[in-house]
Amino acid sequence: MRSSRLIGALALVLSATTGTTLAQPTNEDLGRLEYEGNCASCHGVTGKGDGRMKGFLTKAPSDLTTLSRRYGGAFPNQMVWEVIDGRTEVGPHGSRDMPVWGRVFRAQAMQYPGMATQPEWYVRGRIVALLDYLARLQVK
């Protein structure tokens, strides 16, 4: 029940911020939209690190399709969560070269009356959608 409300709320917020209307989005749709809107410009549409901003960055973006392979065959949910959220230091994983999406998502939540009372749920929902999408991008 709560997850369907969260999906509906996220769809409403995404449609309000992108100006498009979504017809009963699935978790897959939300993750893909989240990725395309926030990650693809650097990491590329396919997640291989070849986005249009690559040439402007000091450090090349990671190939997100090989995360499972690089971390022993299992998708590293916690590590990827921490990198996306960015509000906790992820020291052994290098410098903070990408936006702190947790702060960005929280600030966006505060703009919507229904989300402002529980902004962390909004942040978590968006990150979970991204994690789900990234896990499905993994090469076998």
N, C-alpha and C positions, 0 to 999 in steps of 0.2 A: 504494500500500500504506500509506504513512504517513498520507495524507489520510483513508483509511477508518478507520484507528486513531484519528486525531484526532477525526473525527466521532463515532465510537463513544464515545470518552472524554468528549467534550463532552456528548453525550446523557446519559451516565451522571451526570455532574456536574449538568447541568440538571435531570434527574429527581430527583436527591438534594436539590437546593436548592429545587425547586418542589413536591416531593411528588407529582409526576405521573409516569406511565410513558409513554415515547415508543416507538412501534413503528418501528424502522428509519427514523430521521429523515433528511430530505434537507437539503442546504445551505439550501434555501429555508425549511424548517421551523425550522432553528436560528437563522437570521437574524431571522425573524418573532418567534420566542419571545424572543430576546435583546432585540429592539426593544420588544415589548410589556411585558417585565419591567423594562426600565431606561429607556426613552425616551418611551413613549407618555403617561405621566402629565404630561409637560410639552409635548412636541411633538404630542400627539394621536395617536389610532389611525391616522389617515390621513397623518400627518406634516406637516400644514399649520400647526402651531404653536398649535393650539387645545386643548391638553390640559387636564385638570381642574385642574391646578396653576397655569395661566396667570395667574389673578387674584391669586395670592399672590406672584408673582415681580416683582422690580423692573424687569427687562427682559424683554419678550415673547420667547418661544422662537422660533427661526427656523422658517420654512417649509422643511422638508427636501425637499419635492417639486420645488423649483425650483433646486436646487443646480447642476445641469448647465446650465440656462439662464443662471444668473448667472455662470457661469465659462466662457463661450464655447462652450457646446454639449457639452462633455465632462465626465463626472462627475469631480470633483476628489479622487481617491482619497487622495493623500498628505495634502492639507490636512485632509480629513475624518478620516483616521486620526489625525493629530496632535491634532485637537480632541477626539476621543473618548478617545484614550490620555491626553492631558493632562499627561504627565510631562515634556514639553519645552515651552518657552515658545513660544506662537504669537502673538507681539506684534502684527503687523499685522492680526490678526483680532479685535482687541478684548480685553476683559478676560476672566478666567476665571469665567464665570457658571454653568458646569455642573460636575457632579462630575468628578473625575479618575478616570475609569473604569479606566485602566491600573493604578492603585494598588489600586482596589477589587477588580478581577479577580485581581490578583496575590495579595492577601491571601486571597481565597477559594481560590485554588489551593493555598496553603500549608496549608489545612485538610484536604486530601485526600492521603493517603500517596502515591498514584500520580502525583499532579501536583506534589507538593512538590519533586521532583528537577528538574523542567523547567517552572517556573512561567511562564516567558516564552512557551513554546509554547501554553500554556493561554490566556494573555492574547491572543496573536496570533490564535488560532483564534476566539475570541469577537469580536474586532474585525473579522476578515475576514468572519465571518458577518454582522455588522452592515453592513459596507460593501456586501456583495452585496445585502442586502435594501434598503438605501437607494438603491442604483443602480437597482433595479427599481421604486422608488417615483416615479422622475422623470417629470414630465409631458413630453409630446412638444411 
